[in-house]
């Protein structure tokens, strides 16, 4: 990958299915493997744009949240996924997909407690509703991971 990108390959070139490279890497596993984080870092170093969305409007930050990848959440912020979403190549922390879901909604929906904690620490708004009127806390599954999520989602940023 580094060789390709070093020879001017486009770090934002979509796959045949239309998936941006960051989402493709972030969708590979739950929690983030060291190899996945290396690939993410290489893409970001070569100009991959974290604000690109897939065909459902999901950003790389939303993928990281849904896959409980807290290290990737931090990497995306370090690379410019600014909370305000105003900076070039930035991702709005509370940006929404086509269903009105934020990254925090995706973390809650998938019981991704580590990613939710990282998002809340960064200032994600736990009181935003999706297009169906759901708060992130309402989407947390009735499992141990979902129960772990509910307290911080109820209290908001730490």
Secondary structure as UniProt FT lines:
FT   HELIX           2..6
FT   TURN            7..8
FT   TURN            11..12
FT   TURN            16..17
FT   HELIX           21..26
FT   HELIX           34..45
FT   TURN            46..47
FT   TURN            50..51
FT   TURN            55..56
FT   HELIX           60..66
FT   TURN            67..68
FT   HELIX           70..78
FT   TURN            79..80
FT   TURN            83..84
FT   TURN            88..89
FT   TURN            93..94
FT   TURN            98..99
FT   HELIX           103..109
FT   TURN            110..111
FT   HELIX           113..121
FT   TURN            122..123
FT   TURN            126..127
FT   TURN            131..132
FT   HELIX           136..139
FT   HELIX           144..155
//
